[in-house]
């Protein structure tokens, strides 16, 4: 019987980055299990210029990933780590601009009699 070995750690696809309160939900899809080595973890990275990447936020293989919202506009990308300590290529990148919630306090003047 020929045995098919899943030889590659496939690249995930980054779908979107959506802000909810002070967090960002990073939505992604992983390629079908049968074609690729099984996912062990995924890592989200951040960039300000879409060239230099930092901030390895590693967790499980479930989408979406929730991380703290940045204070300025950034790019996100994701890659997966597969069983056997193999790492996939990085996904496409998604540009994200945070929405800031500002609360304005107005002080009413004292009543005049």
C-alpha positions in Angstrom: 0.0 0.0 0.0 1.4 3.4 -0.9 1.5 5.7 2.1 1.0 9.4 1.4 2.9 11.6 3.7 1.7 15.2 4.2 5.0 16.8 3.4 4.4 20.5 3.9 3.3 22.9 6.5 0.8 24.9 4.5 0.4 28.7 4.6 -2.7 30.1 6.3 -4.9 32.8 4.7 -5.5 35.9 6.7 -9.1 37.1 6.2 -9.5 40.2 8.3 -8.6 42.2 11.4 -11.7 43.6 13.2 -11.7 45.7 16.3 -14.0 44.9 19.2 -13.5 47.3 22.1 -9.8 47.2 23.1 -9.1 44.0 21.2 -8.6 42.9 17.6 -10.0 39.7 16.2 -7.7 38.2 13.6 -9.7 35.9 11.3 -7.8 33.3 9.2 -8.3 30.0 7.5 -6.0 27.0 7.5 -5.7 24.7 4.5 -7.4 21.3 4.6 -5.8 18.8 7.0 -5.4 16.1 4.5 -3.1 18.2 2.2 -0.9 19.5 4.9 0.9 18.6 8.1 -1.4 19.1 11.1 -1.4 22.6 12.8 0.1 22.8 16.3 0.0 26.6 16.7 -0.4 29.8 14.8 1.6 33.0 15.3 0.4 36.5 14.5 3.0 39.1 13.7 2.8 42.9 13.5 4.5 45.4 11.2 4.3 49.1 10.7 5.8 49.1 7.2 4.8 45.6 5.8 8.5 44.7 5.7 9.9 44.3 9.2 7.8 42.0 11.4 7.8 41.6 15.2 5.6 40.7 18.1 5.2 36.9 17.9 1.8 36.2 19.4 1.6 32.4 19.4 -1.5 30.4 20.4 -3.7 27.6 19.0 -5.1 26.9 15.6 -8.5 28.3 16.1 -9.8 31.4 14.3 -10.3 34.2 15.2 -7.4 35.0 17.4 -8.1 37.8 19.8 -5.2 40.2 20.7 -4.9 43.6 22.2 -5.6 46.5 19.8 -2.6 48.6 18.8 -2.5 52.3 19.3 -1.6 53.1 15.7 -2.1 51.6 12.2 -0.3 48.3 11.6 -0.1 45.3 9.3 -0.9 41.8 10.5 0.2 38.5 9.1 0.1 34.9 10.4 2.0 31.7 9.9 1.4 28.2 11.4 3.7 25.8 13.2 3.0 22.2 12.3 3.8 18.9 14.0 7.5 18.0 13.7 8.6 21.6 14.4 8.0 22.7 10.8 6.9 26.3 10.1 4.8 27.5 7.2 5.5 30.5 5.0 3.9 33.8 6.2 0.4 34.6 5.0 -0.8 37.6 3.1 -0.8 40.8 5.2 -3.9 42.8 6.3 -3.7 46.5 7.1 -5.5 47.6 10.2 -6.4 51.0 11.6 -7.6 51.2 15.2 -10.6 53.2 16.1 -10.1 55.2 19.3 -12.9 55.8 21.7 -12.6 59.2 23.2 -14.9 60.3 26.0 -15.5 64.0 26.3 -16.5 65.4 29.7 -18.3 68.7 29.7 -18.6 70.6 32.9 -21.8 72.5 33.2 -21.5 76.1 34.5 -22.9 76.7 38.0 -26.5 77.7 38.1 -27.1 81.4 38.3 -29.8 82.7 40.7 
